[in-house]
Amino acid sequence: MTSGTDAVIAVLNDVDPYGLAPGEPDGAPPDEYAAEASELAGILAQQGSVSSQDVDRVWQHWFGDTLTGVIGADAMTAFVARLNELASAS
């Protein structure tokens, strides 16, 4: 995994949209969201930012539903802002 993917995993683990508690003793593995994070990190690297639509497209691919539908519009806005901060920090 790249450091960009690791950073996206950290943000996804904070959001933990399915309550899997990645990295916690009784939770999922810390890299539970690695596949999705890798795709999102790739978009960040290519485009320099992601949109809610980009995230929803990735989420739809992996889970069959949108992340906006899972966490709500306000949480999605905050999530996308955090992802875009990662791109501007690199």
C-alpha positions as CSV (number, residue, x, y, z in Angstrom):
1,M,0.0,0.0,0.0
2,T,1.1,3.5,-0.6
3,S,1.3,6.2,2.0
4,G,-1.6,7.9,0.2
5,T,-3.7,4.7,0.6
6,D,-2.7,4.5,4.2
7,A,-3.8,8.1,4.8
8,V,-7.2,7.4,3.1
9,I,-7.6,4.2,5.2
10,A,-7.1,6.2,8.4
11,V,-9.8,8.7,7.3
12,L,-12.2,5.8,6.4
13,N,-11.5,4.1,9.7
14,D,-12.4,7.3,11.5
15,V,-15.7,7.4,9.6
16,D,-16.2,3.6,9.9
17,P,-19.4,3.7,7.9
18,Y,-20.5,0.1,8.8
19,G,-19.4,0.1,12.5
20,L,-16.7,-2.5,11.9
21,A,-14.2,-0.9,14.3
22,P,-11.2,-1.5,12.1
23,G,-8.0,-2.0,14.2
24,E,-9.9,-2.4,17.5
25,P,-9.4,-5.6,19.5
26,D,-12.8,-7.0,18.7
27,G,-13.1,-5.2,15.3
28,A,-12.2,-5.8,11.7
29,P,-8.6,-5.7,10.5
30,P,-7.0,-2.2,10.3
31,D,-7.0,-2.4,6.6
32,E,-10.6,-3.4,6.2
33,Y,-11.3,-0.6,3.8
34,A,-8.0,-1.0,1.8
35,A,-9.5,-1.7,-1.6
36,E,-11.8,1.3,-1.5
37,A,-9.0,3.4,0.0
38,S,-6.7,2.4,-2.8
39,E,-9.2,3.5,-5.5
40,L,-9.8,6.8,-3.7
41,A,-6.1,7.5,-3.2
42,G,-5.7,6.9,-7.0
43,I,-8.3,9.4,-7.8
44,L,-6.7,11.9,-5.4
45,A,-3.3,11.3,-7.1
46,Q,-4.7,11.7,-10.6
47,Q,-7.1,14.5,-10.1
48,G,-5.7,16.3,-7.0
49,S,-9.1,16.1,-5.3
50,V,-12.2,13.9,-5.1
51,S,-15.9,14.8,-5.2
52,S,-18.8,13.2,-3.4
53,Q,-19.7,11.7,-6.8
54,D,-16.3,10.1,-7.1
55,V,-16.6,8.6,-3.6
56,D,-20.1,7.3,-4.2
57,R,-19.0,5.7,-7.5
58,V,-16.2,3.8,-5.7
59,W,-18.6,2.8,-2.9
60,Q,-21.3,1.7,-5.3
61,H,-18.7,-0.5,-7.0
62,W,-17.6,-2.2,-3.8
63,F,-20.8,-2.3,-1.7
64,G,-23.7,-1.8,-4.1
65,D,-24.8,1.4,-2.4
66,T,-23.5,4.9,-2.1
67,L,-21.5,6.2,0.9
68,T,-23.8,9.2,1.0
69,G,-26.7,6.8,1.5
70,V,-24.8,5.1,4.3
71,I,-23.5,8.1,6.3
72,G,-25.7,11.0,5.1
73,A,-24.9,14.1,3.2
74,D,-23.4,16.2,6.0
75,A,-21.0,13.4,7.0
76,M,-20.1,12.9,3.3
77,T,-19.3,16.5,2.9
78,A,-17.0,16.4,5.9
79,F,-15.4,13.1,4.7
80,V,-14.7,14.5,1.2
81,A,-13.2,17.6,2.7
82,R,-10.8,15.5,4.8
83,L,-9.8,13.5,1.8
84,N,-9.1,16.6,-0.2
85,E,-7.0,17.9,2.7
86,L,-4.8,14.8,2.3
87,A,-4.2,15.8,-1.4
88,S,-3.3,19.4,-0.5
89,A,-1.0,18.3,2.3
90,S,1.2,16.2,-0.1
